[in-house]
Structure formats: structure tokens, C-alpha cells
Amino acid sequence: MNKEYQLLFEPIKIGTVELKNRFCLAPMGPLGLADAEGGFNQRGIDYYTERAKGGTGLIITGVTFSDCKVEKQSMPNCPNSTYNPVHFVRTSREMTERIHAYGSKVFLQMSAGFGRVTIPTNLGDFPPVAPSPIQHRWLNKTCRPLEVEEIKSIVKSFGDGAFNAKRAGFDGVQIHAVHEGYLLDQFAISMFNQRTDEYGGSLENRLRFAREIVEEIKSRCGENFPISLRFSLKSMIKDWREGALPGEEFVEKGRDIEEGLEAAKLLVKYGYDALDVDVGTYDAWWWNHPPMYQKKGLYIPYAKMVKDAVDVPVSCAGRMDDPDTALKAIKEGVCDIISLGRPLLADPCYVNKLRAGKPDEIRPCISCQEGCMGRIQEYSALNCAVNPQAARERFTAYTPVAKSKKVLIVGGGVAGCEAARVLALRGHQPEVFEQTARLGGNLIPGGTPDFKEDDRKLAQWYTHQLKLLNVPVTFNTRITKEFVLSKDYDAVIVATGSTPKVISLGDDAHVYTAADVLNGEKDSGKSTVIIGGGLVGCETALWLAQRGKKVRIVEALDKLLAVNAPLCHANSEMLERLIPYNNIETITSAKVTGYDGGKLSVSVNGKAEELDCDSVILSIGYKPEDSLYRQVEFDVPEVYLLGDAKSVANIMYAIWDAFEVANNI
């Protein structure tokens, strides 16, 4: 281990509980990790235990509930510590004992509820509640204000739930949260809280709900039972359902920094033993769930402000996966604990690998949010795009090899690399042939923009892994049918990728593909028009605009990202807003009719227009390159088609499919 990193492995206390190092698993929605009785299912137990086994000092579960009366949820969704207390204690006890075996501590995150930010696909279509009759974040509904008796009921449920958590072996709890615009935060923010009783008006009154919760838990569990709080210093709200972008000047409608710091001091005074700091709300949810378009360590300045204002430990998350960034944050007094959420989804052994001096073996999170937040929103299941085993550890454990096979892998993109990695780990003998000079496939052009740097890191990780596993890789070689049939491979995997779709516009001398420009093979000039407003087109446009180019997007459909949009809406909504914010003109419902002499002709709703530009960039999709597979599929007993060659234009499914096939050959 780099001796400097030793600081990250010094113990730290939250209240009376000592953590063995400065790393914490940040709480992430535990969708798919609960059973119908409100306990942790086997997936959940295995998932949290694996992160403890990987060296993480503190495990914080995703959100759980204790209220069963006011804001009812359909079951199963998230664990609930009071729904069936005996069952909750039984399943949780198994989990906490396993976590403790690795020297880690574990806190149960407990929520007061969602209020105006309930997501019906996750929690059921129940009537939403809030502090006041305010607009729901997603639905065209007005929320019902909570009665005082209901608030008292929720407070009591926290005491009951925390008592059950202590019985189950949890070392403390984290309260969810005066953060991200959840119910407790709605009470704390004057924009949402229009009450005139003891729970509204002054800041102290708006924090009364949070105060009563910590006092109730302390009264039931004792002063030595630590209570952390998830806390957003600033809301980043421009207006109802309108969030601010990084660097944007705006008038804060939610909690501003001045009030946030005052709130932090009060919350510590009330009894909270630690603050887990970020910024944002669901109205600006690309702050709390930062996509790759947010910079690394985005919460650092805000955590530092809170750290300077309070005398309890402060945690800081938010793309803190770079060890040097984490070390600097601890050294400079930004925070006491480094929270890693998605990085520990991508690699549960992050901490142990860093401690062992092997940071280049840490599988990088690419901040795509496809497997985590996206799948939570759409399918109520926590997973990871680059780690198919995340939250499925038992069911995707590597299958031991009964007989070692020689496996030919044609293509060194993500699908080919993942297949080779898994096959080698299981004891097979994979060989990779790649027609270019490097591994990574579409990760290479896709990782060109600064905000996609982790795509290239993933390609580097695969390259390093195959070297460690002694997988033979042959570059600059195109495999033919004759080659395949002349060899004695036991199985063949065809992962030959795809090629960009191209069309002729007449004068094609300055018509390029997005990959041409991203790879630096073609210069877009000072001004360009991108045909195609999907994910690749929008990200290419953003990258070029940030480099000072004049960029316009022409899209045939009536909106950008109409197809193949990111699964996580925080990603797609931020990207949609970044396009006009970076002065990128968008022309939708448009048909391109030709390009001649620096002028692109388009028809918009039947009206002809000409656009001056130095180049045209095509981003109109990809064609699977599956010809080799079609040539050999009836001649090779065991042959598989994977990745883009299978029309899987998504890194997550390319990796997952490759893992599934390679783990069962």
C-alpha cells in the first residue's frame, strides 16, 4: 500500500462505535433486497456481507421503513423494522453477524417516508402525503398534509424500529433524511412546509420532526446508540420541478447554504452523532444521484463547510472513487469518512484492493446509473452495469469448471473481455483475437469526452485483468470462417461489435461518423451539425461545445433522447438540460435532404432550411457486425453471439450477457 493511503485506514468513531477505517458503503435503495415480511432476503444479506468482506469499515443499508400506518407501501419493496418485528430481527441478525465477522460495523438507514417524491413503480400508487398541500414531484396530484397525530405516530415507529434494529445487532442507525427532498426534508424546507402549527414557520419548528425522531430513538436505545443523519446542505431548486445545473446562476428556492449551516448546528445540538453530507433534492436530482456529467468529488466544498461548522464526524460521498481525491479530502479536513456508493457496487473489494496496494485492480464505476438508479426506477431492483454479480452474489457465483475448454473469443470489446475474464477465472483457456491494436471496443471513442473518462478506465481495467489472468490476446487480426473451422476450439464466442450506420448526403468529403471525430481521426472544424439526437449524438455535441465548437443537432423525431435514452432519468434529464445550457441549437422533426459546399439542407415541418457548417457528423445508429457468426453457426457445435454484434447497444447488457454465457460454458 502507498504509505500515504494509510491515513484512509485509521480508525474513526461515530459516537461510541469505532470504525476500522475511513470507508463507508453509502446507502443506496435496497430494491430487490427485502422479502414480503419486511426482512432482508438472501440477496440482501449476501450483498451487504460482500461489501464487508471487501474491507469497508461501515456498511449503511439502503432505506428502510418503520411506519406501517401513514405512508403505506406495497410489499415487498424495502425492509421494514416494525412490519413483522420477529422476522425482521431474525433475518437482520444473520446479516449483522456475518458483517461483524469481517470487522465491519453496520447501520440501518431508517426513513420517515417519501412524501411528495413517492415513485409509484417502486412503492405502489398510494395517496401521497406531505407537510402541506403541495405539488407532487412526479404526479399531477396535490399531496395531503399530515396531521399532528400522524407525525407523532411516525416518530414512535422510529423508536420501535430502532429498538428492533439494536436487538438485531445493528451498531447504529442513519436517519433518512433532511436530505434530497424526502418527507423529513420537506418539513425542513419552507418552500414545501407551509404549516402554521408547531411543525412550521421558524427553522427550529421545521426541524422539530427530525428532533423528535432522534430524541425518541435515544430514549428507547440509549445515549450510546449512534444516530447518523443524511443531510443536504443546499437544495439546488430553481422552481417547482426545476433544478439548477453546475455553475448556473439562480435564486435558491429551497434551503440555501446559510440556512443549511444553521440547520446542521441545530441537528447536532439535538443529538445526531454524525452528518452524511450532500446537496440537492429530487427537483434537482442529478445532484443527489450524480451522472458522469457531474465532476468528481462534487460535494467536497459543501462537506467542508459543514465540517467547519459542527463537531461530529462528517461523511462525504459523490464520485469519491479516486483514492487520491479521498486522501486529500481527509488530509484537508473536508470530512472524516469517505462514502462510496456506486464504486462499491462496481467492486465490493475496493477497500481491500487499495489497502493491498493494488488500486489498478479496482473495477471502475462508469457513473452510467444503468444498473443501479436506472434499474431501481424501472424494475425495482438494485444491480450494477459493470458488475453482474452485484446484489446477485449467491446466484451468480463463479461456477467451478468440471472440464477445462479452449474457447476462441473473436472481438476485444466489453463483451469479449468480460467473457475472457470469467472463463479464465473459472479455469477455462480463452484466447482473444482483436482486429484493432487495443482492447475496449466502443469504450475507446465513447470515453473520449472528459466526462466519460471512466469508460477508458474500464477498458484499461479489462486489459490489466486479462494480463493478470494470462489470457492470450492477439491484436490487428481479423478472424475468418476458415480460421475458426481449422482450429480445435471447444467453444467459440463471436463478439465482433458493430459499425456506425452511414448515409450519403451528396458531398461526403466532410461527412464523418461520431466515432471518427471522437477517435481524433477527423476534425469537425469550428462548426458542425450532428445528425441524430440520441445518447451518442448528444454526448458528442456536449463534448464539442465544451471545446468551443459551434454545434447544432438535427433530429428526425420530435425530441432528443427519444430512443436509447439512459435508463436513469437523472442522467437523461441532466443531459437534456446541458444541451441548451451549452448553447447547442436543436432542430427536431427535421429531415436532412443533402450537404453541398458547407451547407446542410434540411426540411423542418415541410419548410426548407440551410445550415452553414464545416462538417456533418452522423450519429444515426449502428449495424451489428454478425457475419462471422452467421457463417459458422451451423458448423460449430458451441457458438455464441454477444455484445453489439447481437444488437445489444448497451454496455450493461453486453457485460451481463457475456458473464452469463461465460459462467455457464
Phi, psi and omega per residue, in radians:
M1 nan 2.406 2.968
N2 -0.976 2.155 -3.043
K3 -1.009 -0.533 3.125
E4 -1.063 -0.605 -3.110
Y5 -1.189 -0.191 -3.126
Q6 -1.008 -0.504 3.116
L7 -1.036 -0.571 3.134
L8 -1.258 -0.197 -3.090
F9 -1.945 0.232 3.036
E10 -1.383 2.513 3.133
P11 -1.132 2.740 3.100
I12 -2.576 2.518 -3.130
K13 -1.858 2.429 2.871
I14 -1.956 1.885 -2.998
G15 1.088 -2.182 -3.134
T16 -1.653 -0.042 -3.074
V17 -1.652 2.183 -3.135
E18 -1.709 2.269 3.063
L19 -1.683 2.505 -3.047
K20 -1.319 -0.346 3.100
N21 -2.649 -3.078 -3.028
R22 -1.651 0.246 -3.088
F23 -1.843 2.454 -3.099
C24 -2.353 2.413 2.967
L25 -1.326 1.950 3.129
A26 -1.126 2.489 -3.126
P27 -1.181 2.309 3.089
M28 -2.368 2.516 -3.072
G29 -0.749 2.155 -3.045
P30 -1.565 0.596 -3.114
L31 -1.054 2.243 -3.096
G32 1.617 -0.074 -3.078
L33 -1.859 0.110 -3.136
A34 -2.005 2.778 3.029
D35 -1.875 3.111 -3.003
A36 -1.214 -0.208 3.131
E37 -1.802 0.170 3.080
G38 1.495 0.154 3.072
G39 -1.652 -3.111 3.041
F40 -1.535 2.274 3.076
N41 -1.440 3.128 -3.070
Q42 -1.116 -0.597 3.082
R43 -1.044 -0.786 -3.118
G44 -1.131 -0.772 3.132
I45 -1.056 -0.814 -3.133
D46 -1.142 -0.705 -3.098
Y47 -1.074 -0.887 -3.110
Y48 -1.214 -0.649 3.127
T49 -1.101 -0.667 -3.121
E50 -1.093 -0.624 3.127
R51 -1.266 -0.555 3.035
A52 -1.204 -0.768 3.093
K53 -1.014 -0.561 3.132
G54 -1.344 0.005 3.001
G55 1.844 -0.034 -3.080
T56 -1.144 2.294 -3.059
G57 -1.208 -0.714 -3.127
L58 -2.271 2.242 3.042
I59 -1.782 2.155 3.009
I60 -1.971 2.129 -3.122
T61 -1.150 2.861 2.940
G62 -1.206 3.094 -3.003
V63 -1.051 2.371 2.997
T64 -2.220 2.911 -3.093
F65 -2.082 2.783 3.003
S66 -2.218 -0.434 3.112
D67 -1.305 2.304 3.085
C68 -2.122 0.067 -3.015
K69 -1.994 -0.770 -2.953
V70 -1.495 -1.056 -3.115
E71 -1.913 1.448 -3.062
K72 -1.235 2.580 3.088
Q73 -2.154 2.612 3.008
S74 -1.248 2.516 -3.103
M75 -1.953 2.563 -0.090
P76 -1.540 2.467 2.955
N77 -2.308 -1.205 3.078
C78 -2.091 2.712 3.067
P79 -1.038 2.697 3.130
N80 -2.439 2.095 -2.988
S81 -1.364 -0.114 3.133
T82 -2.134 -0.113 -3.090
Y83 -1.097 -0.807 3.038
N84 -2.512 1.483 -2.972
P85 -0.973 -0.714 -3.114
V86 -1.098 -0.791 -3.139
H87 -1.168 -0.700 3.121
F88 -1.058 -0.804 -3.131
V89 -1.120 -0.728 -3.102
R90 -1.089 -0.878 -3.110
T91 -1.237 -0.664 -3.137
S92 -1.185 -0.633 -3.112
R93 -1.092 -0.712 3.084
E94 -1.034 -0.732 -3.105
M95 -1.193 -0.841 -3.084
T96 -1.141 -0.635 3.109
E97 -1.142 -0.693 3.121
R98 -1.178 -0.709 3.105
I99 -1.101 -0.753 -3.128
H100 -1.128 -0.465 3.122
A101 -1.049 -0.455 -3.131
Y102 -1.693 0.176 3.096
G103 1.368 0.210 3.132
S104 -1.671 2.758 3.023
K105 -1.857 2.808 -3.076
V106 -2.471 2.275 3.073
F107 -1.944 2.491 3.020
L108 -1.593 2.150 3.055
Q109 -1.462 2.201 -3.074
M110 -2.063 2.342 -3.067
S111 -1.981 2.518 2.993
A112 -1.394 -0.234 3.139
G113 2.278 3.081 -3.065
F114 -1.705 -0.573 -3.115
G115 1.110 -2.211 -3.053
R116 -1.301 -0.007 -3.110
V117 -1.987 0.345 3.072
T118 -1.023 2.438 3.092
I119 -1.895 1.855 -3.022
P120 -0.967 -0.596 -3.116
T121 -1.154 -0.389 3.128
N122 -1.690 -0.726 -2.897
L123 -1.965 -0.085 -3.082
G124 1.682 2.701 -3.056
D125 -1.569 1.219 3.134
F126 -1.679 2.673 3.128
P127 -1.035 2.167 -3.072
P128 -1.320 2.541 3.089
V129 -2.024 2.919 -3.132
A130 -2.903 3.074 3.069
P131 -1.127 -0.578 -3.029
S132 -2.471 2.957 3.110
P133 -1.310 1.385 -3.057
I134 -1.970 2.932 -3.115
Q135 -1.232 2.372 3.040
H136 -1.189 2.616 -3.118
R137 -1.169 -0.707 -3.021
W138 -1.909 -0.647 -3.008
L139 -1.687 2.656 3.063
N140 -1.464 1.151 -3.126
K141 -2.361 2.701 2.997
T142 -1.775 2.270 -3.077
C143 -1.315 2.600 3.078
R144 -1.468 2.276 3.127
P145 -1.243 2.473 3.129
L146 -1.256 2.467 3.002
E147 -1.400 2.715 3.133
V148 -1.024 -0.686 3.138
E149 -1.097 -0.585 3.118
E150 -1.224 -0.673 3.079
I151 -1.064 -0.791 3.132
K152 -1.074 -0.656 3.126
S153 -1.125 -0.738 3.120
I154 -1.138 -0.739 3.116
V155 -1.017 -0.812 3.127
K156 -1.076 -0.655 -3.127
S157 -1.121 -0.543 3.077
F158 -1.102 -0.740 3.102
G159 -1.094 -0.776 3.118
D160 -1.105 -0.806 -3.100
G161 -1.149 -0.717 3.123
A162 -1.163 -0.652 3.072
F163 -1.058 -0.761 3.096
N164 -1.135 -0.660 3.119
A165 -1.118 -0.727 3.117
K166 -1.109 -0.745 3.076
R167 -1.043 -0.613 -3.080
A168 -1.387 -0.052 3.071
G169 1.745 0.076 3.062
F170 -1.167 2.476 -3.087
D171 -1.469 -0.220 3.132
G172 3.123 -3.062 3.091
V173 -2.319 2.737 2.963
Q174 -2.075 2.306 -3.111
I175 -1.590 2.318 -3.064
H176 -2.064 1.833 -0.148
A177 -3.098 2.650 2.885
V178 -1.485 1.169 -2.850
H179 -2.842 2.428 2.943
E180 1.048 0.213 3.090
G181 1.403 0.341 2.998
Y182 -1.278 3.140 -2.950
L183 -0.963 -0.816 3.123
L184 -1.073 -0.639 3.126
D185 -1.230 -0.601 3.093
Q186 -1.092 -0.651 3.058
F187 -1.166 -0.577 -3.042
A188 -1.409 -0.341 -3.045
I189 -1.786 2.178 -3.047
S190 -1.116 -0.496 3.106
M191 -1.020 -0.649 -3.098
F192 -1.664 -0.478 -3.052
N193 -1.769 1.828 -3.130
Q194 -1.960 0.413 -3.086
R195 -1.272 2.738 3.100
T196 -2.063 0.094 3.109
D197 -1.629 -2.818 -3.064
E198 -1.206 -0.133 3.121
Y199 -1.807 0.194 -3.139
G200 -2.412 2.931 3.105
G201 1.723 -1.869 -3.075
S202 -1.179 2.836 3.113
L203 -1.050 -0.739 3.122
E204 -1.030 -0.714 3.116
N205 -1.182 -0.682 -3.122
R206 -1.224 -0.385 3.077
L207 -1.657 0.052 -3.085
R208 -1.050 -0.710 3.133
F209 -0.995 -0.872 3.135
A210 -1.120 -0.615 3.125
R211 -1.175 -0.765 -3.105
E212 -1.143 -0.553 3.118
I213 -1.148 -0.855 -3.108
V214 -1.151 -0.639 3.121
E215 -1.183 -0.673 3.121
E216 -1.129 -0.777 -3.117
I217 -1.156 -0.746 3.122
K218 -1.088 -0.649 -3.138
S219 -1.193 -0.529 -3.109
R220 -1.561 -0.588 -2.995
C221 -1.942 -0.153 3.137
G222 1.676 2.722 -3.101
E223 -1.154 -0.385 -3.082
N224 -1.556 0.064 3.104
F225 -1.609 1.922 -2.986
P226 -1.170 2.499 3.090
I227 -2.279 1.988 3.066
S228 -1.671 2.849 3.131
L229 -2.355 2.246 2.998
R230 -1.344 2.164 -2.931
F231 -2.425 2.207 3.063
S232 -1.773 2.041 -3.097
L233 -1.156 -0.667 -3.042
K234 -2.431 2.530 -2.993
S235 -1.539 -0.534 -3.123
M236 1.133 0.603 -3.120
I237 -1.744 2.150 3.028
K238 -1.494 -0.648 -3.116
D239 -2.959 3.139 3.090
W240 -0.978 2.170 3.118
R241 1.096 0.334 -3.129
E242 -2.243 2.012 3.129
G243 -1.823 2.817 3.140
A244 -1.566 2.668 3.068
L245 -1.671 2.781 3.095
P246 -0.994 2.271 3.115
G247 1.457 -0.098 -3.097
E248 -1.357 2.394 3.048
E249 -1.491 2.258 -3.094
F250 -2.774 2.874 3.060
V251 -1.681 2.088 -3.113
E252 -1.186 2.133 3.100
K253 -1.653 -0.269 -3.140
G254 -1.715 -2.318 3.129
R255 -1.552 2.195 3.097
D256 -1.621 3.039 -3.039
I257 -1.101 -0.727 -3.119
E258 -1.018 -0.858 3.130
E259 -1.204 -0.598 3.128
G260 -1.069 -0.746 3.127
L261 -1.177 -0.656 3.081
E262 -1.134 -0.704 3.104
A263 -1.101 -0.731 3.141
A264 -1.034 -0.766 3.128
K265 -1.102 -0.740 3.139
L266 -1.140 -0.741 -3.098
L267 -1.117 -0.675 3.064
V268 -1.167 -0.704 3.090
K269 -1.049 -0.627 -3.122
Y270 -1.248 -0.344 3.074
G271 2.293 0.012 3.121
Y272 -1.242 2.352 -2.996
D273 -1.612 -0.191 3.117
A274 -2.852 2.687 3.096
L275 -2.143 2.264 3.116
D276 -1.829 1.846 -2.816
V277 -1.755 2.388 2.896
D278 -2.626 -2.887 3.034
V279 -2.420 2.784 3.046
G280 2.006 3.008 2.993
T281 -2.557 3.111 3.103
Y282 -1.175 -0.338 3.023
D283 -1.250 -0.309 3.099
A284 -2.384 0.963 -2.863
W285 -1.329 -0.092 3.008
W286 -1.314 -0.037 2.990
W287 -1.504 -0.864 -3.123
N288 -1.296 -0.470 3.093
H289 -2.119 1.287 -2.935
P290 -1.233 2.118 3.007
P291 -1.290 -3.121 3.116
M292 -1.150 -0.242 -3.140
Y293 -1.345 -0.198 3.015
Q294 -1.569 2.578 -3.111
K295 -1.304 2.796 3.083
K296 -1.119 2.530 3.096
G297 1.081 0.651 -2.998
L298 -1.150 -0.359 -3.130
Y299 -1.596 -0.047 -3.015
I300 -0.958 -0.865 -3.118
P301 -1.103 -0.545 -3.123
Y302 -1.330 -0.700 3.084
A303 -1.092 -0.665 3.133
K304 -1.093 -0.726 3.109
M305 -1.056 -0.769 -3.135
V306 -1.184 -0.753 3.140
K307 -0.998 -0.695 -3.139
D308 -1.267 -0.282 -3.043
A309 -1.741 -0.312 -3.059
V310 -2.234 2.902 -3.104
D311 -2.037 0.497 3.049
V312 -2.072 2.833 3.133
P313 -1.032 2.484 3.117
V314 -2.082 2.308 3.053
S315 -1.797 2.593 3.112
C316 -2.357 2.161 3.068
A317 -1.930 -2.668 3.041
G318 1.520 1.269 3.087
R319 0.992 0.872 -3.120
M320 -1.740 0.476 -3.008
D321 -1.290 -0.350 3.125
D322 -1.302 2.080 -3.077
P323 -1.022 -0.611 -3.134
D324 -1.186 -0.648 3.067
T325 -1.124 -0.754 3.127
A326 -1.082 -0.793 -3.137
L327 -1.080 -0.768 3.139
K328 -1.084 -0.687 3.140
A329 -1.093 -0.719 3.114
I330 -1.214 -0.772 -3.123
K331 -1.046 -0.719 -3.039
E332 -1.573 0.173 3.071
G333 1.235 0.437 3.074
V334 -1.200 -0.703 -3.074
C335 -2.777 3.032 3.115
D336 -1.855 -0.438 -3.047
I337 -2.326 2.407 3.091
I338 -1.721 2.052 3.119
S339 -1.658 2.205 3.095
L340 -2.065 2.076 3.098
G341 -1.743 -1.506 -3.094
R342 -1.053 -0.582 3.070
P343 -1.034 -0.523 3.101
L344 -1.497 -0.250 2.894
L345 -1.230 -0.808 -3.099
A346 -1.151 -0.692 -3.140
D347 -2.546 1.758 -3.132
P348 -1.146 -0.287 -3.127
C349 -1.718 0.313 -3.136
Y350 -0.841 -0.895 -3.013
V351 -1.164 -0.806 -3.141
N352 -1.121 -0.653 3.131
K353 -1.160 -0.683 3.104
L354 -1.174 -0.751 3.140
R355 -1.076 -0.593 -3.127
A356 -1.458 0.048 3.127
G357 1.325 0.516 -3.121
K358 -2.175 0.964 -3.114
P359 -1.109 -0.433 3.140
D360 -1.288 -0.131 3.077
E361 -1.639 -0.054 3.132
I362 -1.328 2.134 3.113
R363 -1.231 2.172 -3.050
P364 -1.365 2.488 2.903
C365 -1.371 2.371 -3.112
I366 -1.790 0.169 3.064
S367 0.981 0.503 3.136
C368 -1.372 -0.471 -3.119
Q369 1.066 0.347 3.111
E370 -1.259 -0.845 -3.067
G371 -1.450 -0.415 -3.082
C372 -1.710 -1.572 -3.035
M373 -1.090 -0.663 -3.136
G374 -1.098 -0.820 -3.134
R375 -1.250 -0.512 3.039
I376 -1.098 -0.806 -3.140
Q377 -1.092 -0.814 -2.968
E378 -1.552 -0.602 -2.990
Y379 -2.243 0.093 3.120
S380 0.974 0.741 -3.122
A381 -2.505 2.240 3.099
L382 -1.510 2.217 3.094
N383 -2.600 -2.875 3.102
C384 -2.563 2.364 -3.093
A385 -1.129 -0.692 -3.054
V386 -1.680 -0.154 3.113
N387 -2.210 1.643 -3.093
P388 -1.100 -0.262 -3.110
Q389 -1.523 -0.184 -3.076
A390 -1.066 2.199 -3.134
A391 1.111 0.244 3.055
R392 -2.443 0.554 -2.948
E393 -0.982 -0.825 -3.073
R394 -1.202 -0.673 -3.013
F395 -1.446 -0.242 3.129
T396 -2.088 0.342 3.093
A397 -1.006 2.545 -3.115
Y398 -1.039 2.210 -3.135
T399 -1.368 2.117 -3.135
P400 -1.026 2.529 -3.133
V401 -1.378 2.241 3.014
A402 -1.509 -0.637 3.126
K403 -2.544 2.171 -3.127
S404 -1.233 2.344 -3.133
K405 -2.066 2.594 2.961
K406 -1.528 2.165 -3.055
V407 -2.158 2.154 3.054
L408 -1.513 2.212 3.080
I409 -2.048 2.047 -3.125
V410 -1.768 1.863 -3.137
G411 2.051 2.230 -3.099
G412 -1.952 0.620 2.983
G413 -1.432 -2.866 -3.075
V414 -1.097 -0.687 -3.122
A415 -1.142 -0.821 3.130
G416 -1.109 -0.731 -3.134
C417 -1.169 -0.750 3.134
E418 -1.123 -0.728 3.103
A419 -1.070 -0.780 -3.139
A420 -1.100 -0.739 -3.135
R421 -1.053 -0.885 -3.080
V422 -1.169 -0.731 3.118
L423 -1.047 -0.776 -3.125
A424 -1.149 -0.710 3.116
L425 -1.069 -0.568 -3.109
R426 -1.472 -0.148 3.100
G427 1.822 0.078 3.059
H428 -1.369 3.089 -3.103
Q429 -2.109 1.369 3.131
P430 -1.383 2.599 2.999
E431 -2.281 2.291 -3.069
V432 -1.899 2.318 3.016
F433 -2.093 2.182 -3.087
E434 -2.162 2.309 -3.050
Q435 -1.397 -0.214 3.063
T436 -1.797 -2.979 -3.057
A437 -1.649 0.110 -3.112
R438 -2.714 2.809 3.085
L439 -1.531 2.700 3.049
G440 2.289 -0.448 3.118
G441 0.970 -2.249 -3.077
N442 -1.246 -0.143 3.019
L443 -1.116 -0.460 -3.069
I444 -1.225 -1.033 3.072
P445 -1.161 -0.654 -3.131
G446 -1.086 -0.472 -3.112
G447 -1.605 0.142 -3.126
T448 -1.168 -0.815 3.126
P449 -1.025 2.568 -3.137
D450 -0.962 -0.644 -3.083
F451 -1.350 -0.051 3.096
K452 -2.001 0.438 -3.073
E453 -1.014 -0.524 -3.089
D454 -1.263 -0.343 3.014
D455 -1.078 -0.771 3.127
R456 -1.206 -0.606 3.080
K457 -1.111 -0.612 3.092
L458 -1.145 -0.709 3.080
A459 -1.078 -0.727 3.103
Q460 -1.125 -0.662 3.135
W461 -1.108 -0.785 3.111
Y462 -1.083 -0.740 3.117
T463 -1.017 -0.783 -3.140
H464 -1.163 -0.730 -3.133
Q465 -1.081 -0.759 -3.125
L466 -1.166 -0.548 3.051
K467 -1.173 -0.801 3.137
L468 -1.059 -0.593 -3.104
L469 -1.571 0.066 3.111
N470 0.995 0.706 3.083
V471 -1.467 2.114 3.102
P472 -1.133 2.278 3.111
V473 -2.213 2.180 3.095
T474 -1.941 2.146 -3.084
F475 -1.711 2.923 3.039
N476 0.933 0.691 -3.099
T477 -2.334 2.210 3.097
R478 -1.772 2.148 -3.066
I479 -1.518 2.370 3.135
T480 -1.928 2.951 3.071
K481 -1.033 -0.728 -3.105
E482 -1.077 -0.685 3.111
F483 -1.100 -0.835 -3.108
V484 -1.023 -0.813 -3.046
L485 -1.314 -0.321 -3.113
S486 -1.521 -0.164 -3.089
K487 -1.810 2.959 -3.069
D488 -1.921 0.744 3.104
Y489 -1.222 2.523 3.103
D490 -1.405 -0.458 3.128
A491 -2.641 2.690 -3.132
V492 -2.266 2.299 3.033
I493 -2.004 2.124 3.122
V494 -1.800 1.940 3.137
A495 -2.276 1.045 -2.983
T496 -1.486 0.085 2.989
G497 1.303 -2.577 -3.050
S498 -2.597 2.975 3.061
T499 -2.203 2.529 -3.137
P500 -1.101 2.460 3.034
K501 -1.257 2.414 3.112
V502 -2.275 2.648 3.050
I503 -2.349 2.681 3.094
S504 -1.549 2.313 3.117
L505 -1.908 0.176 -3.121
G506 1.854 -1.459 3.067
D507 -1.597 1.698 -2.998
D508 -1.738 0.150 -3.093
A509 -1.084 -0.529 -3.139
H510 -2.098 0.571 3.030
V511 -1.893 2.082 -3.026
Y512 -2.172 2.882 2.970
T513 -1.570 2.822 3.093
A514 -1.043 -0.679 3.137
A515 -1.103 -0.670 3.097
D516 -0.963 -0.808 -3.069
V517 -1.303 -0.766 -3.130
L518 -1.115 -0.624 3.125
N519 -1.375 -0.077 3.133
G520 1.380 0.225 3.137
E521 -1.405 -0.416 3.112
K522 -2.316 2.566 3.129
D523 -1.784 2.179 -3.091
S524 -1.273 -0.231 -3.052
G525 1.409 -2.974 -3.108
K526 -1.369 -0.446 3.132
S527 -2.391 2.495 -3.107
T528 -2.585 2.735 3.013
V529 -2.081 2.243 3.109
I530 -1.749 2.145 3.098
I531 -1.636 1.958 -3.116
G532 2.052 2.000 -3.098
G533 -1.864 0.640 2.999
G534 -1.414 -2.889 -3.071
L535 -1.082 -0.818 -3.116
V536 -1.120 -0.763 3.137
G537 -1.080 -0.762 -3.111
C538 -1.199 -0.729 -3.139
E539 -1.202 -0.641 3.076
T540 -1.132 -0.730 3.112
A541 -1.075 -0.776 3.141
L542 -1.085 -0.768 3.131
W543 -1.075 -0.805 -3.136
L544 -1.151 -0.719 3.127
A545 -1.099 -0.687 3.129
Q546 -1.208 -0.274 3.065
R547 -1.682 0.190 3.043
G548 1.577 0.173 3.126
K549 -1.470 2.645 2.979
K550 -1.522 2.125 -3.009
V551 -2.250 2.379 2.970
R552 -2.220 2.573 3.097
I553 -1.991 2.266 3.052
V554 -1.943 2.125 -3.079
E555 -2.201 2.338 -3.111
A556 -1.257 -0.536 -3.140
L557 -1.468 3.141 -3.003
D558 -1.555 0.055 3.099
K559 -2.755 2.786 3.038
L560 -1.283 2.754 3.084
L561 0.928 0.603 3.140
A562 -1.269 -0.437 3.090
V563 -2.310 2.625 3.117
N564 0.944 0.629 3.090
A565 -1.291 2.740 3.058
P566 -0.963 2.473 -3.137
L567 -1.110 -0.629 3.120
C568 -1.438 2.140 -3.093
H569 -1.211 -0.422 3.066
A570 -1.086 -0.673 3.089
N571 -1.158 -0.893 -3.055
S572 -1.169 -0.692 -3.126
E573 -1.186 -0.659 3.098
M574 -1.168 -0.746 3.140
L575 -1.110 -0.720 3.108
E576 -1.015 -0.684 -3.109
R577 -1.389 -0.489 3.115
L578 -1.207 -0.453 -3.119
I579 -1.079 -1.020 3.107
P580 -1.199 -0.539 -3.136
Y581 -1.078 -0.506 3.116
N582 -1.715 0.381 3.042
N583 1.060 0.600 3.070
I584 -1.628 2.063 3.139
E585 -1.363 2.424 -3.133
T586 -2.082 2.273 3.081
I587 -2.109 1.905 -3.105
T588 -1.800 2.989 -3.102
S589 0.907 0.746 -3.021
A590 -2.057 2.549 3.076
K591 -2.072 2.222 3.113
V592 -1.456 2.271 -3.100
T593 -1.941 -0.232 3.098
G594 2.872 2.889 3.115
Y595 -2.401 2.203 -3.063
D596 -2.660 2.107 3.015
G597 1.054 0.715 3.114
G598 1.416 0.180 3.116
K599 -2.172 2.164 3.091
L600 -1.704 2.174 3.137
S601 -1.654 2.250 3.109
V602 -2.327 2.749 3.061
S603 -2.100 2.113 -3.105
V604 -2.032 1.904 -3.091
N605 0.933 0.705 3.099
G606 1.481 -0.076 -3.133
K607 -1.776 2.209 -3.097
A608 -1.386 2.429 3.081
E609 -2.409 2.700 3.030
E610 -2.127 2.324 -3.110
L611 -2.018 2.101 3.072
D612 -1.298 2.357 3.124
C613 -2.872 2.684 3.107
D614 -1.421 -0.405 -3.116
S615 -2.720 2.885 3.018
V616 -2.175 2.326 3.138
I617 -1.977 2.180 -3.141
L618 -1.586 2.192 3.047
S619 -2.399 1.170 -2.981
I620 -2.015 0.352 3.065
G621 1.962 -3.095 -3.060
Y622 -2.322 2.658 3.062
K623 -1.893 2.208 3.117
P624 -1.107 2.383 3.111
E625 -1.716 1.445 -3.037
D626 -1.971 0.291 -3.033
S627 -1.101 -0.684 3.133
L628 -1.085 -0.747 3.128
Y629 -1.058 -0.768 -3.122
R630 -1.114 -0.522 -3.132
Q631 -1.307 -0.506 -3.013
V632 -1.982 -0.084 -2.973
E633 -1.062 -0.481 -3.129
F634 -1.731 0.037 -3.125
D635 -1.959 -0.250 -3.116
V636 -1.965 2.163 -3.066
P637 -1.041 -0.662 -3.090
E638 -2.234 1.743 -3.100
V639 -2.400 2.448 -3.066
Y640 -2.292 2.509 3.078
L641 -1.912 2.218 -3.038
L642 -2.385 2.846 3.009
G643 1.237 -2.637 -3.109
D644 -1.053 -0.485 3.106
A645 -1.108 -0.369 3.109
K646 -1.700 0.187 -3.091
S647 1.178 0.565 3.056
V648 -1.745 1.497 -3.078
A649 -1.506 0.970 -3.074
N650 -2.734 2.166 -3.093
I651 -1.011 -0.730 -3.076
M652 -1.030 -0.904 -3.068
Y653 -1.270 -0.472 3.042
A654 -1.098 -0.777 3.141
I655 -1.221 -0.786 -3.102
W656 -1.100 -0.784 3.125
D657 -1.069 -0.751 -3.129
A658 -1.109 -0.719 3.108
F659 -1.071 -0.825 -3.110
E660 -1.031 -0.827 -3.114
V661 -1.160 -0.835 -3.075
A662 -1.165 -0.476 -3.123
N663 -1.462 -0.047 -3.107
N664 -2.276 0.175 3.038
I665 -1.281 nan nan
